[in-house]
Amino acid sequence: MKNIFVTGISTEVGKTIASAIIVEALEADYWKPIQSGDLDNSDTHKVEKLISNSRSVFHPNSYALKTPMSPHAAAEIDGVTIKLKDIQSPKTNNNLVIEGAGGLLVPLNNKNTIADIILPDYKIVLVSRHYLGSINHTLLSIEYLKSKGLQVAGIIFSGAEHPTTETIIRKMTKTPIIGRIDEEPYFDQNVIKEYAELFRGNLETL
């Protein structure tokens, strides 16, 4: 069984949609360790609504914080301290998709960041979305993970195609490309299923 950690080069780059596609493609379980804000319509709720298979299980957050801010700030407002020892992967016999919060160096407390909850056996999928500075953010994310002894298993591009950006990232990182999620007018179960079928082969070989 694989544990697939989905992270992004920044916030709002498409991690949740990418996570839904991976969950559907592999009929995997889903876990968002830390949710900040919008607890009535959390990322877990969003992914669950986009999934059409009956096998996936949606595991509870380790921390569900009320304010839509960086986890360290949201936790302070809620009067709690995020501790790594309390973030334990749920027990499952299925593949597990783990969605991070924001980018790799989003702080959890005064010492730890999102990167610190990535375990050595996790397969890391990096979501990259084109914007001015996104090449730099993508390369920095990959190099930072390498510095921690972690390897990105694959990249998913999100948004409108930008060939020069995608080509240079491929050439400079030599990281497998899982696919690209287009700038769709909407995402529903049918759209997610179409992408799941498109990406399945590359995901199964991670």
C-alpha positions as CSV (number, residue, x, y, z in Angstrom):
1,M,0.0,0.0,0.0
2,K,1.2,3.5,-0.8
3,N,1.0,6.7,1.2
4,I,0.9,9.6,-1.2
5,F,1.6,13.1,0.2
6,V,0.1,15.9,-1.9
7,T,1.8,19.3,-1.5
8,G,2.0,22.4,-3.5
9,I,4.4,25.1,-4.5
10,S,2.1,27.7,-2.8
11,T,-1.4,28.0,-1.5
12,E,-4.4,27.8,-3.8
13,V,-2.6,25.9,-6.5
14,G,-5.0,23.0,-6.8
15,K,-3.9,20.5,-4.2
16,T,-7.5,19.5,-3.2
17,I,-8.6,18.8,-6.8
18,A,-5.4,16.9,-7.4
19,S,-5.9,14.9,-4.2
20,A,-9.5,14.1,-5.3
21,I,-8.2,12.8,-8.7
22,I,-5.6,10.6,-7.0
23,V,-8.1,9.3,-4.5
24,E,-10.5,8.4,-7.3
25,A,-7.8,6.9,-9.5
26,L,-6.5,4.6,-6.8
27,E,-9.8,4.2,-4.9
28,A,-7.6,5.4,-2.0
29,D,-8.4,6.7,1.5
30,Y,-8.0,10.4,2.2
31,W,-6.6,12.3,5.1
32,K,-6.0,16.0,5.7
33,P,-3.9,16.1,8.9
34,I,-4.4,19.8,9.5
35,Q,-7.4,21.9,8.4
36,S,-7.5,25.6,9.0
37,G,-10.9,27.3,8.6
38,D,-14.2,26.5,6.9
39,L,-14.8,23.4,9.0
40,D,-18.4,23.0,7.6
41,N,-17.0,22.8,4.1
42,S,-13.5,21.6,4.7
43,D,-11.1,20.0,2.1
44,T,-12.2,16.6,3.4
45,H,-15.8,17.5,2.6
46,K,-14.9,18.8,-0.8
47,V,-12.9,15.7,-1.8
48,E,-15.7,13.4,-0.5
49,K,-18.3,15.1,-2.7
50,L,-16.0,14.7,-5.8
51,I,-15.4,11.0,-5.3
52,S,-17.8,8.4,-6.9
53,N,-16.1,5.1,-5.8
54,S,-17.5,3.4,-2.7
55,R,-14.2,2.1,-1.3
56,S,-12.5,5.4,-0.2
57,V,-12.6,6.2,3.5
58,F,-12.2,9.8,4.7
59,H,-10.2,10.0,8.0
60,P,-10.7,12.8,10.5
61,N,-8.2,15.7,10.8
62,S,-5.6,15.5,13.5
63,Y,-6.2,19.3,14.0
64,A,-9.3,21.1,12.8
65,L,-8.7,24.8,13.4
66,K,-11.5,27.4,13.1
67,T,-9.6,30.3,11.4
68,P,-8.5,30.3,7.8
69,M,-4.9,31.2,8.5
70,S,-1.5,29.6,8.6
71,P,-1.8,26.6,11.0
72,H,0.5,28.1,13.7
73,A,-1.6,31.3,13.8
74,A,-5.0,29.5,13.6
75,A,-3.9,27.2,16.4
76,E,-2.9,30.1,18.6
77,I,-6.3,31.7,18.1
78,D,-7.9,28.4,19.1
79,G,-5.7,28.1,22.2
80,V,-3.9,25.0,21.1
81,T,-0.3,24.0,20.1
82,I,0.2,21.7,17.2
83,K,2.5,18.8,18.2
84,L,4.0,16.4,15.7
85,K,3.4,13.5,18.0
86,D,-0.3,14.0,17.7
87,I,-0.2,13.8,13.9
88,Q,-0.3,10.1,13.3
89,S,-1.3,8.4,10.0
90,P,-4.6,6.6,10.2
91,K,-4.5,2.8,10.1
92,T,-5.8,1.5,6.8
93,N,-5.2,-1.4,4.5
94,N,-5.8,0.8,1.5
95,N,-3.7,3.3,-0.3
96,L,-3.8,6.7,1.5
97,V,-3.7,10.2,0.0
98,I,-2.5,12.8,2.5
99,E,-3.1,16.4,1.6
100,G,-0.8,19.1,3.1
101,A,-1.7,22.7,3.9
102,G,-0.3,25.5,1.8
103,G,3.4,25.0,0.8
104,L,6.2,23.0,2.4
105,L,7.4,25.7,4.8
106,V,4.0,26.7,6.2
107,P,4.6,26.8,10.0
108,L,2.8,24.5,12.4
109,N,4.4,26.0,15.5
110,N,7.5,27.9,16.5
111,K,9.7,25.0,15.2
112,N,8.0,22.7,12.7
113,T,6.6,23.1,9.2
114,I,4.3,21.1,6.9
115,A,7.5,19.4,5.6
116,D,8.1,17.9,9.0
117,I,5.0,15.7,8.8
118,I,6.3,14.0,5.6
119,L,7.6,10.6,6.5
120,P,10.4,8.9,4.5
121,D,8.1,6.3,3.0
122,Y,5.6,8.8,1.6
123,K,5.4,9.2,-2.2
124,I,5.4,13.0,-2.7
125,V,3.3,14.6,-5.4
126,L,4.0,18.2,-6.0
127,V,1.3,20.4,-7.5
128,S,2.7,23.3,-9.6
129,R,0.5,26.1,-11.1
130,H,1.9,28.7,-13.5
131,Y,2.3,32.3,-12.2
132,L,5.1,34.7,-12.2
133,G,7.7,33.1,-9.9
134,S,6.2,29.6,-10.1
135,I,9.3,28.1,-11.7
136,N,11.4,29.3,-8.9
137,H,8.9,28.1,-6.3
138,T,8.7,24.7,-8.0
139,L,12.5,24.3,-8.1
140,L,12.9,25.5,-4.6
141,S,10.3,23.0,-3.3
142,I,12.0,20.1,-5.0
143,E,15.5,21.2,-3.8
144,Y,14.3,21.7,-0.3
145,L,12.8,18.2,-0.2
146,K,16.1,16.8,-1.6
147,S,18.0,18.5,1.2
148,K,15.8,16.6,3.7
149,G,16.5,13.3,2.0
150,L,13.0,13.2,0.3
151,Q,12.3,12.7,-3.3
152,V,9.3,14.1,-5.3
153,A,7.7,11.1,-7.0
154,G,5.8,13.2,-9.6
155,I,4.5,16.6,-10.6
156,I,1.0,17.6,-11.5
157,F,0.6,20.8,-13.4
158,S,-2.6,22.7,-12.6
159,G,-4.3,25.3,-14.7
160,A,-3.9,26.5,-18.3
161,E,-1.0,25.0,-20.2
162,H,2.2,27.0,-20.2
163,P,4.7,25.0,-22.4
164,T,7.9,27.0,-21.6
165,T,7.3,26.7,-17.9
166,E,6.4,23.0,-18.0
167,T,9.3,22.2,-20.3
168,I,12.0,23.9,-18.2
169,I,10.7,22.3,-15.0
170,R,10.8,18.9,-16.7
171,K,14.4,19.5,-17.9
172,M,15.8,21.0,-14.7
173,T,14.2,18.6,-12.2
174,K,14.1,15.4,-14.2
175,T,11.0,14.6,-12.2
176,P,8.2,12.4,-13.7
177,I,5.1,14.4,-14.8
178,I,1.9,12.7,-13.8
179,G,-0.3,15.0,-15.9
180,R,-1.9,18.4,-16.1
181,I,-5.3,19.5,-14.8
182,D,-6.8,22.1,-17.2
183,E,-8.5,25.3,-16.2
184,E,-12.0,23.6,-16.1
185,P,-15.2,25.6,-15.8
186,Y,-16.2,23.4,-12.9
187,F,-15.2,20.1,-11.2
188,D,-17.7,17.5,-10.4
189,Q,-17.6,13.7,-10.0
190,N,-17.6,13.1,-13.7
191,V,-14.8,15.5,-14.4
192,I,-12.7,14.0,-11.5
193,K,-13.4,10.5,-12.9
194,E,-12.2,11.5,-16.3
195,Y,-8.9,12.8,-14.9
196,A,-8.6,9.8,-12.7
197,E,-8.7,7.5,-15.7
198,L,-6.2,9.7,-17.5
199,F,-3.7,9.8,-14.6
200,R,-4.2,6.3,-13.3
201,G,-1.3,4.6,-15.2
202,N,1.2,7.2,-14.0
203,L,-0.1,7.1,-10.4
204,E,0.1,3.3,-10.2
205,T,3.8,3.4,-11.0
206,L,4.7,5.9,-8.3
